[in-house]
Amino acid sequence: MKRERNDPQKYALKVTGTVPFDKQKMITTARASYQAAQAERYASVLAIYGYPAGAITKALKALDAYSRADTDQNSAVGDAVKATADRNTAVKALDTCMKQIRGIAKVALRKRPDLLKKFNG
């Protein structure tokens, strides 16, 4: 971020530039801003403008909850990707096994076309 020379308080509170699009960068930037805002030199001024210490604490807790939810979501996505890969591997193994069983059944039931028909569906 470019340092704002005209407004050092904004720079100190990390509220310069645009909000990062990347979630982790946004969380890091917001956390730094909220933590800086808790310093007495900013807290009293922010309280005048409707951001008392309790609001900053509440915002930090909400940010923590958002961060945990993001971590949980990323974990769930990873678990889903792994489960899909495991399922696909199992299906391939099952297909291979069924192909072998059909081949064996075809030979074993060559004299029983009625059973072979039932086996093949």
N, C-alpha and C positions, 0 to 999 in steps of 0.2 A: 504494500500500500504506500502511496505517496504521502509524505508528511505534510500535514496542513499547517503551514507557518502562520496563517492568519488566525487559526483557532486551535491553540495547543490543547485545550480541554477536550475537543473532539478527538484529537490524536491520542491523548492519554486514555480516553474512554473507548478507543478503537471503533469509533463510529464515523470513519471516513470512507469514502469510496462507496462501492456497491456491496450489497449482501452477496457473499459467495454462493454460487449455484450448487456446488458440491456440498452434500449434507454434512460430512465430517468437518470441512472447513468452516461451514456456517456455525456448527455447534461449537467449535473451538473459538471462533471469533465472538459469538454471543456470550460464551462463558467468560472470556477475558473482559468483555464489556461490562457484564453484570458484576464481576468480581471487582473491577476497577471502580464501578459506581458505588460500591459499598464503602469505599474510603471516605472518611469524614469530610474531606475537602470537596467532594462531589455530592455526598449523600444529603447534606443540608440544602444545597441548591436544587437538587433533583426533587426533594420533598416539596419544595415551593411549587414546582411545576407538575405535581400530581404523581410523583414517583417516590413515595416514602420507603423507608428501609424494608418494611413488610412486603411491599410490592416487588422490590428487587429480590428479596428472599423467595417469594412465591414464584417469580419468573425463573430463578435458578432451579427451583424444584421442578417446575414444568419442563425446563430444558433437560434436567436429569431424566425425567420420565420419557421425554421424546428420544433421548439418546439410548435409553434402555430398550425402548420399543424398536428403534432402528436396528440395534444389535440383535434383538430377538427376531426381527423380520429377516435380517441377513442370514441368521442361523437357520431359520425355517426354509429359506430359499435354498441354502446349501444342502440341507437335509432332503428337500424335495428333489434336487438335482441328483443326489446320490441314490435316493430311492428309485428314481426313474432309471438310472444306469444299472442298478442291481436288478430291477425288474426286466430290463431289456436283455441282460446277460442270462437271466433265468429262462426267459422265453426262448432264446437261441438254444440253450442247453436242452430244453424240453422239445423243441422242434427236431433237434438232432436225434434225441432219444426216440421220439415218435416215428421218425423216418426209419430207424433201425428196427423198431418193433413191427412196423407195417411190413418191412421186408421179410422178417422172420415169420410173421403171421401168414404172409402170402405163400411162403414155402410150406409151412406147417399145415395150413388149411387148404392146400391145393386140391385135396380130394373131398373137401366139404365146402363147396361154393356157397351154400346157404349160410354157413357161419362166417365165411369170409365177407359176404355181402353185409352182414350185420356189423362186423368189425369195422368195415370201411364207412359205415353210416349210410 
